[in-house]
Amino acid sequence: MKRLPVECVSHILSLTSPRDACRSSAVSCLFRNAADSDFVWEKPLPSEFKRIISSSSSSSSLISMPRKALYFHLCTHPIIIGDGHTVTNSLSLAFTRAYASSVLTV
């Protein structure tokens, strides 16, 4: 396993669930480094997450976060999308921790 490049392990972990990616980090330093890579954590985020986050009030602090930290932040702190004042113009984005399900709430 020490000869396997971290990029290969990251690719493999990106095909698993967030829970499995976190669990795999206990295997070795190689797996921990791979499990922390942005490549692994961009998969469970919506494909347009940068656009969604940029339309929120906290966009500047969120967009610069490592993807793993962003994922877990969104699991516990949904963001308001839109103006936040009217129901028709506001959505909330959150994630379920274990299986990378995104939840949009009106």
Secondary structure, 3 states (H helix, E strand, C coil): CCCCCHHHHHHHHHCCCHHHHHHHCCCCHHHHHHHCCHHHHHCCCCCCHHHHHHCECCHHHHHCCCHHHHHHHHHHCCEEEECCCCHHHEEEEEECCCCCCEEEEC
